[in-house]
Amino acid sequence: MAASLLPTSHADGLEVNDRIASQLLYEVEIQSEWMIAWLRLTVALLLASFLVASYVALGIGAGIRALRPPVPSLFMIGGFSLTSLAALTLIRIQRYRPTMGWAFASLDVAITIAAIAEGVLRNRLSGNNIFLLASAWAAPLVLAFNALRYRPAIVAGTAVSLILGSLAVALWAGVSLSTPPLSPDYARFADLPANAVRASILILVGLCLTLVVQRERRLLVRALTEQRERSILTRFLPTEVVPELTRPESRLRRGISQQCAILFVDLRNSTHLTEHMLPEQVADFLTRFRRRITRVVLEHGGLIEKFAGDGALIVFGVPEPQPDDACRALACAKSLVSAIAEWNRSRPPAAPLTVAMGLHTGECFCGVVGEEARLEFTVLGDAVNVAARLESFAKHRNEMLIASKRVLADAHEPLDRHTWQHLGIEWLRGHEASIDVYAYRYEEPGRD
């Protein structure tokens, strides 16, 4: 049967949107860490390539001589490679969590500050001259890494850590208001290898920021696309199944077969009740009836597959079956009986409302069918047919609720003779096997 748009509260809609947003953000953060890890490896490879090329060029141009190994750069290359491999491994084995971004950001900062400190110590620089080191230029690159994480707190924390770490190294090396002129030996900081590292870092910062902008645009387009799709889906489908349908390879898109508890509800004698009402009064009456059903169903975690006039088909076990589906379906049916009784206490005694309900559990087909412009959520199967026949049987026997023995057993319901009357074994039209059925005996509150 086809689903209709449900009157859900604003809070329910916000809760669903929050869940969708959280899931989207979680997926984006995992993908971002994957990109950062590969970007670090790329940085390490390019830095190594620039260094090798510059030293080869320097050796060719100046002849064979003792070349000072770029220890800080090698330290960053090795550190970035190790942290990238660790992140990729965690993601591949599905152990990575977005909060680990703090740990990897801290490692990036630690590697950068350690490289700066090693350069200062190795070259005997004062704190005033630390920015002569090519490794100090890696700070903007680390900030660009963290801009991909979509966590402003990590970006801000990284910036503060880099500033405080660099300041600590500078103070440790000694800072003065004026420094003596650099010795001729300091000219090596303008050699080709040092400048090659600085140039490569600037290129890589530009690449990282380009990727940040591109990723933000892609995320924006994806969010707008999914928002449009959700808007289309919520026009026709129950709110509860929309998050499942927006996932890639959604099971409900393909259709699934699973255990469900099915509850049919129908308002008896509605034609007689509404025949003397004005059209707007009929609309108001049906709206209040549906509102009561919806409230009770949502309280018990059910899904209204369809409203049809003064009746409803309610499903428990979609989108995911739960061990207590039958128990919640039975509790929902009892609550509906109580809700109608409570409504009757505020209505004229001459026009009481009565409902007929059928409850059963079994294997059902659940899925979304139709064109994109008109999708319908459908629940089909023998369990649905049996529940519908039990609802008709309840009308025929003038009962409020008739349930099969199977659903009562699945719900672990005690068959107390004061609560459930055994009606015997019935042969229902369209069903091959007989059904053992019970009628619910509602006790008015306050009655002995």
C-alpha positions as CSV (number, residue, x, y, z in Angstrom):
1,M,0.0,0.0,0.0
2,A,1.2,3.5,-0.7
3,A,2.5,5.9,2.0
4,S,1.2,9.4,2.5
5,L,2.7,12.5,4.0
6,L,2.6,12.3,7.8
7,P,1.8,15.2,10.1
8,T,5.0,15.2,12.2
9,S,6.0,17.8,14.7
10,H,8.7,20.5,14.1
11,A,10.9,18.9,16.8
12,D,10.7,15.5,15.0
13,G,11.7,17.1,11.7
14,L,14.7,18.8,13.4
15,E,15.8,15.6,15.0
16,V,15.8,13.7,11.7
17,N,17.7,16.6,10.0
18,D,20.2,16.6,12.8
19,R,20.8,12.9,12.4
20,I,21.3,13.3,8.6
21,A,23.6,16.3,9.2
22,S,25.7,14.4,11.7
23,Q,26.0,11.4,9.4
24,L,27.0,13.6,6.5
25,L,29.6,15.4,8.6
26,Y,31.0,12.1,9.9
27,E,31.5,10.8,6.4
28,V,33.1,14.1,5.3
29,E,35.5,14.0,8.2
30,I,36.6,10.5,7.4
31,Q,37.1,11.4,3.7
32,S,39.0,14.6,4.8
33,E,41.5,12.6,6.9
34,W,42.0,10.2,4.0
35,M,42.7,13.2,1.8
36,I,45.1,14.8,4.3
37,A,47.0,11.6,4.7
38,W,47.6,11.3,1.0
39,L,48.4,15.0,0.8
40,R,51.1,14.5,3.5
41,L,52.6,11.7,1.5
42,T,52.5,13.9,-1.6
43,V,54.2,16.7,0.4
44,A,56.9,14.3,1.6
45,L,57.5,13.0,-1.9
46,L,57.7,16.4,-3.5
47,L,60.0,17.8,-0.7
48,A,62.3,14.8,-1.3
49,S,62.2,15.3,-5.0
50,F,63.0,19.1,-4.7
51,L,65.8,18.3,-2.4
52,V,67.3,15.7,-4.6
53,A,67.0,17.8,-7.7
54,S,68.5,20.9,-6.0
55,Y,71.5,18.9,-4.6
56,V,72.1,17.3,-7.9
57,A,72.0,20.8,-9.5
58,L,74.3,22.2,-6.8
59,G,76.7,19.3,-7.2
60,I,76.9,19.8,-10.9
61,G,77.3,23.6,-10.7
62,A,79.8,23.7,-7.9
63,G,81.6,20.4,-8.3
64,I,82.0,17.7,-5.7
65,R,82.2,19.1,-2.2
66,A,81.0,18.2,1.2
67,L,77.3,18.9,1.2
68,R,75.4,19.5,4.5
69,P,72.4,17.1,4.7
70,P,69.1,18.9,5.2
71,V,68.3,17.2,8.5
72,P,65.2,19.3,9.4
73,S,63.7,18.7,6.0
74,L,64.5,15.0,6.2
75,F,62.9,15.0,9.6
76,M,59.6,16.4,8.2
77,I,59.6,14.1,5.3
78,G,59.9,11.1,7.6
79,G,57.5,12.4,10.2
80,F,54.8,13.3,7.6
81,S,55.2,9.9,5.9
82,L,54.8,7.9,9.2
83,T,51.7,9.9,10.4
84,S,50.1,9.5,7.0
85,L,50.6,5.8,7.0
86,A,49.1,5.5,10.5
87,A,46.0,7.5,9.5
88,L,45.5,5.5,6.3
89,T,45.8,2.2,8.2
90,L,43.3,3.3,10.8
91,I,40.8,4.4,8.1
92,R,41.3,1.2,6.2
93,I,40.6,-1.1,9.2
94,Q,37.7,1.2,10.2
95,R,39.2,2.2,13.5
96,Y,39.6,5.9,12.7
97,R,37.3,8.3,14.6
98,P,37.0,12.1,13.7
99,T,38.2,13.0,17.2
100,M,41.6,11.5,16.3
101,G,42.1,14.5,14.1
102,W,43.3,16.3,17.2
103,A,46.1,13.6,17.6
104,F,47.2,13.9,14.0
105,A,47.1,17.7,14.1
106,S,49.3,17.6,17.3
107,L,51.7,15.3,15.6
108,D,52.0,17.7,12.6
109,V,52.7,20.5,15.0
110,A,55.2,18.5,17.0
111,I,57.1,17.4,13.8
112,T,57.3,21.0,12.6
113,I,58.4,22.5,15.9
114,A,61.0,19.7,16.3
115,A,62.4,20.4,12.8
116,I,62.7,24.1,13.6
117,A,64.4,23.3,17.0
118,E,66.8,20.9,15.3
119,G,67.7,23.5,12.6
120,V,68.3,26.2,15.3
121,L,70.5,23.9,17.3
122,R,72.4,22.5,14.3
123,N,73.1,25.9,12.8
124,R,73.6,27.8,16.1
125,L,71.0,30.4,15.2
126,S,69.7,33.0,17.6
127,G,65.9,33.2,18.2
128,N,65.7,36.3,15.9
129,N,66.8,34.2,12.9
130,I,64.6,31.1,13.1
131,F,62.6,32.2,10.1
132,L,65.7,31.8,8.0
133,L,65.1,28.1,8.3
134,A,63.2,26.4,5.5
135,S,61.5,24.2,8.1
136,A,59.9,27.2,9.7
137,W,58.0,27.7,6.5
138,A,56.2,24.4,7.0
139,A,53.8,26.1,9.5
140,P,51.5,27.5,6.8
141,L,51.4,24.0,5.2
142,V,50.3,22.4,8.5
143,L,47.6,25.0,8.9
144,A,46.5,24.2,5.3
145,F,46.3,20.5,6.2
146,N,44.0,21.2,9.1
147,A,41.7,23.5,7.1
148,L,40.5,20.3,5.3
149,R,39.2,18.9,8.6
150,Y,36.1,21.1,9.0
151,R,36.8,21.5,12.7
152,P,37.5,25.2,13.5
153,A,38.7,24.3,16.9
154,I,41.5,22.1,15.5
155,V,42.6,24.9,13.1
156,A,42.6,27.5,15.9
157,G,44.4,25.1,18.2
158,T,47.0,24.3,15.6
159,A,47.7,28.0,14.9
160,V,48.1,28.7,18.6
161,S,50.4,25.7,19.1
162,L,52.6,26.6,16.1
163,I,52.9,30.2,17.4
164,L,53.7,29.2,21.0
165,G,56.0,26.4,19.9
166,S,58.0,28.7,17.6
167,L,58.1,31.3,20.3
168,A,59.4,28.8,22.8
169,V,62.2,27.7,20.4
170,A,63.1,31.3,19.8
171,L,63.3,32.1,23.5
172,W,65.3,29.0,24.1
173,A,67.8,30.0,21.4
174,G,67.9,33.6,22.7
175,V,66.1,36.7,21.5
176,S,67.5,40.2,21.5
177,L,66.3,43.6,20.4
178,S,69.2,43.9,18.0
179,T,71.3,41.2,16.5
180,P,74.8,41.3,15.1
181,P,75.3,41.0,11.4
182,L,75.1,37.5,10.0
183,S,78.4,35.8,9.5
184,P,79.4,34.9,5.9
185,D,78.7,31.2,6.7
186,Y,75.0,32.1,7.1
187,A,74.8,32.7,3.4
188,R,74.1,29.0,3.0
189,F,70.5,29.7,4.1
190,A,70.0,31.3,0.6
191,D,71.5,28.3,-1.2
192,L,69.5,26.5,-3.8
193,P,68.4,23.6,-1.5
194,A,67.1,26.0,1.1
195,N,65.3,28.1,-1.4
196,A,64.0,25.0,-3.2
197,V,62.4,23.9,0.0
198,R,60.8,27.3,0.6
199,A,59.5,27.4,-3.0
200,S,58.1,23.9,-2.7
201,I,56.3,24.7,0.5
202,L,54.7,27.8,-1.0
203,I,53.5,25.7,-4.0
204,L,52.2,23.0,-1.6
205,V,50.4,25.6,0.5
206,G,48.7,26.9,-2.6
207,L,47.7,23.3,-3.6
208,C,46.3,22.6,-0.1
209,L,44.2,25.8,-0.1
210,T,43.0,25.0,-3.6
211,L,41.9,21.6,-2.4
212,V,40.2,23.3,0.6
213,V,38.1,25.5,-1.6
214,Q,37.3,22.7,-4.1
215,R,36.2,20.4,-1.2
216,E,34.0,23.1,0.3
217,R,32.4,23.6,-3.0
218,R,31.9,19.9,-3.5
219,L,30.4,19.5,0.0
220,L,28.1,22.5,-0.6
221,V,26.8,21.0,-3.9
222,R,26.4,17.6,-2.2
223,A,24.5,19.1,0.7
224,L,22.2,21.1,-1.6
225,T,21.6,18.0,-3.8
226,E,20.8,15.8,-0.8
227,Q,18.6,18.6,0.7
228,R,16.6,18.8,-2.5
229,E,16.3,15.0,-2.6
230,R,15.1,14.8,1.0
231,S,12.6,17.6,0.2
232,I,11.2,15.5,-2.7
233,L,11.2,12.3,-0.6
234,T,9.4,13.8,2.4
235,R,6.6,15.0,0.2
236,F,5.5,11.4,-0.4
237,L,7.3,9.1,2.1
238,P,7.3,8.6,5.9
239,T,9.9,10.7,7.6
240,E,11.4,7.6,9.3
241,V,12.6,6.1,6.1
242,V,14.0,9.2,4.4
243,P,17.5,9.0,6.1
244,E,17.8,5.3,4.9
245,L,16.8,6.3,1.4
246,T,19.5,9.1,1.1
247,R,22.3,6.6,1.8
248,P,24.2,5.2,-1.2
249,E,23.0,1.8,-2.1
250,S,19.9,2.1,0.1
251,R,18.3,-1.3,0.9
252,L,14.8,0.2,0.7
253,R,15.6,1.4,-2.8
254,R,16.2,-2.2,-3.8
255,G,13.5,-3.7,-1.6
256,I,14.0,-6.0,1.4
257,S,12.2,-8.9,3.0
258,Q,12.1,-8.9,6.8
259,Q,10.0,-9.5,9.9
260,C,7.5,-6.8,10.7
261,A,4.6,-6.4,13.1
262,I,1.5,-5.1,11.2
263,L,-1.4,-3.1,12.8
264,F,-4.5,-2.1,10.9
265,V,-6.7,0.5,12.4
266,D,-10.1,1.6,11.2
267,L,-12.7,4.0,12.7
268,R,-16.1,2.2,12.8
269,N,-19.3,3.9,11.7
270,S,-17.5,6.9,10.4
271,T,-20.0,7.5,7.6
272,H,-22.8,7.7,10.1
273,L,-20.8,10.0,12.3
274,T,-19.9,12.5,9.6
275,E,-23.1,12.4,7.4
276,H,-24.6,15.4,9.2
277,M,-21.3,17.4,9.4
278,L,-20.2,20.3,7.2
279,P,-17.2,19.6,4.9
280,E,-14.9,21.7,7.1
281,Q,-16.2,19.8,10.2
282,V,-15.4,16.5,8.6
283,A,-11.9,17.7,7.7
284,D,-11.4,18.8,11.3
285,F,-12.7,15.6,12.7
286,L,-10.5,13.4,10.6
287,T,-7.5,15.6,11.3
288,R,-7.9,15.2,15.1
289,F,-8.4,11.4,14.7
290,R,-5.2,11.1,12.6
291,R,-3.3,13.4,15.0
292,R,-4.2,11.0,17.9
293,I,-3.1,8.0,16.0
294,T,0.2,9.7,14.9
295,R,1.1,10.7,18.4
296,V,0.6,7.2,19.8
297,V,2.4,5.5,16.9
298,L,5.4,7.9,17.3
299,E,5.5,7.3,21.1
300,H,6.0,3.5,20.4
301,G,8.4,3.9,17.5
302,G,6.1,2.7,14.7
303,L,5.7,3.9,11.2
304,I,2.5,4.9,9.5
305,E,2.7,3.3,6.1
306,K,-0.6,4.8,5.0
307,F,-3.6,6.8,6.1
308,A,-6.7,5.9,4.0
309,G,-9.7,7.9,5.0
310,D,-10.5,7.0,8.6
311,G,-8.1,4.1,8.7
312,A,-4.3,3.5,8.9
313,L,-1.7,0.8,8.3
314,I,1.0,0.9,10.9
315,V,4.3,-1.0,10.6
316,F,6.9,-1.9,13.3
317,G,10.3,-3.1,12.1
318,V,11.1,-0.6,9.4
319,P,13.6,0.5,8.4
320,E,15.5,-1.8,10.7
321,P,13.8,-4.8,12.6
322,Q,14.1,-4.7,16.4
323,P,13.7,-7.6,18.9
324,D,10.8,-5.8,20.5
325,D,8.8,-4.9,17.4
326,A,5.8,-7.1,18.4
327,C,5.9,-5.9,21.9
328,R,5.8,-2.2,20.8
329,A,3.1,-2.9,18.3
330,L,0.9,-4.5,20.9
331,A,1.6,-1.7,23.3
332,C,0.7,0.8,20.6
333,A,-2.6,-1.0,19.9
334,K,-3.6,-0.9,23.6
335,S,-2.7,2.8,23.8
336,L,-4.8,3.5,20.8
337,V,-7.8,1.9,22.5
338,S,-7.1,4.0,25.6
339,A,-6.7,7.2,23.4
340,I,-10.1,6.6,21.8
341,A,-11.7,6.0,25.2
342,E,-10.2,9.2,26.5
343,W,-11.4,11.1,23.4
344,N,-14.9,9.7,24.0
345,R,-15.0,11.2,27.5
346,S,-14.8,14.7,25.9
347,R,-17.4,13.9,23.3
348,P,-21.3,13.7,23.5
349,P,-22.3,10.4,25.0
350,A,-24.8,9.8,22.1
351,A,-22.0,9.7,19.5
352,P,-19.2,7.5,20.9
353,L,-16.3,6.5,18.7
354,T,-15.1,2.9,18.3
355,V,-12.2,1.5,16.4
356,A,-11.5,-2.0,15.0
357,M,-7.9,-3.2,14.9
358,G,-6.1,-6.3,13.6
359,L,-2.6,-7.2,14.7
360,H,-0.3,-9.8,13.3
361,T,3.4,-10.4,12.7
362,G,5.4,-12.1,9.9
363,E,7.6,-11.7,6.9
364,C,6.9,-8.7,4.7
365,F,8.3,-7.0,1.6
366,C,9.4,-3.4,2.3
367,G,10.6,-1.0,-0.3
368,V,10.1,2.1,-2.3
369,V,8.6,1.9,-5.8
370,G,7.6,4.3,-8.5
371,E,9.2,7.1,-10.5
372,E,11.4,9.8,-8.8
373,A,8.6,12.3,-9.2
374,R,6.1,10.1,-7.3
375,L,7.8,7.5,-5.0
376,E,5.7,5.3,-2.7
377,F,6.8,3.3,0.3
378,T,5.1,-0.1,0.2
379,V,4.7,-3.0,2.7
380,L,3.4,-6.2,1.2
381,G,3.0,-9.8,2.2
382,D,0.9,-12.4,3.9
383,A,1.3,-10.8,7.3
384,V,-0.2,-7.6,5.9
385,N,-3.1,-9.5,4.4
386,V,-3.7,-11.4,7.7
387,A,-3.7,-8.2,9.7
388,A,-6.2,-6.6,7.3
389,R,-8.5,-9.7,7.6
390,L,-8.2,-9.6,11.4
391,E,-9.3,-5.9,11.4
392,S,-12.4,-6.9,9.2
393,F,-13.0,-9.8,11.6
394,A,-12.9,-7.3,14.6
395,K,-15.6,-5.2,12.8
396,H,-17.7,-8.3,12.3
397,R,-17.4,-9.4,15.9
398,N,-17.8,-5.9,17.2
399,E,-14.4,-6.0,18.9
400,M,-11.9,-3.2,19.4
401,L,-8.7,-5.3,18.9
402,I,-8.1,-8.8,17.6
403,A,-4.6,-10.2,17.6
404,S,-3.1,-13.4,16.4
405,K,-1.6,-15.9,18.8
406,R,1.6,-15.6,16.9
407,V,2.0,-11.8,17.6
408,L,1.0,-12.3,21.3
409,A,3.7,-15.0,21.6
410,D,6.3,-12.8,19.9
411,A,5.4,-10.0,22.3
412,H,5.6,-12.4,25.3
413,E,2.1,-11.3,26.3
414,P,0.5,-13.3,29.2
415,L,-2.8,-14.7,27.9
416,D,-4.8,-13.6,31.0
417,R,-8.4,-14.5,30.4
418,H,-9.4,-11.1,32.0
419,T,-7.4,-9.3,29.3
420,W,-7.6,-11.6,26.3
421,Q,-10.6,-13.7,25.2
422,H,-9.8,-16.7,23.1
423,L,-12.0,-16.6,20.0
424,G,-10.8,-19.9,18.6
425,I,-9.2,-20.9,15.4
426,E,-10.4,-19.0,12.3
427,W,-10.0,-19.5,8.6
428,L,-9.4,-16.1,7.0
429,R,-10.2,-15.3,3.4
430,G,-7.1,-15.4,1.3
431,H,-5.0,-17.2,3.8
432,E,-4.3,-20.9,3.5
433,A,-3.6,-21.8,7.1
434,S,-5.9,-21.2,10.1
435,I,-5.2,-18.5,12.6
436,D,-5.6,-18.7,16.4
437,V,-7.1,-15.4,17.4
438,Y,-7.7,-13.5,20.7
439,A,-9.9,-10.4,21.4
440,Y,-8.6,-7.6,23.8
441,R,-10.7,-6.7,26.8
442,Y,-10.2,-3.1,27.7
443,E,-10.8,-2.1,31.3
444,E,-11.9,1.5,31.8
445,P,-9.6,3.3,34.4
446,G,-11.2,3.6,37.8
447,R,-13.6,0.7,37.3
448,D,-13.5,-2.3,39.6
